[in-house]
Amino acid sequence: MGADHALSVLDVPAEWWERALDGWRGWWARHAGFARAVVRVQQVASIAVLVVGVVALVAVPRLAIGLVPALFMTGCLLVIGLLARTRTVGLRPLLLLMGISVPW
């Protein structure tokens, strides 16, 4: 093999997760209207949950005491997210992963 047969990055086939990610992004790009609707539903649901949470704090007197551990854990998640952040892993994916792991 001479220098003219050296492998380049373009010669390496994409891995399965790269192909899956490209397919996922392509699907969302082809369904832009649906993607906008999903984002809108998420925004409305977030506002509704915030309103219900505030109403629950007002209506249930001891709920604030019960939420102290959850607030402490949220603070810990933020500290871990800030300390573990690298150039390849952003804060949002890290917090999303940790947030999903809480109910699990």
Secondary structure, DSSP 4 states (H G I P E B T S, - for coil): --GGG---GGGSPPPHHHHHHHHHHHHHHHTHHHHHHHHHHHHHHHHHHHHHHHHHHHH-TTHHHHTHHHHHHHHHHHHHHHHH--SSS-HHHHHHHHHHHTT-
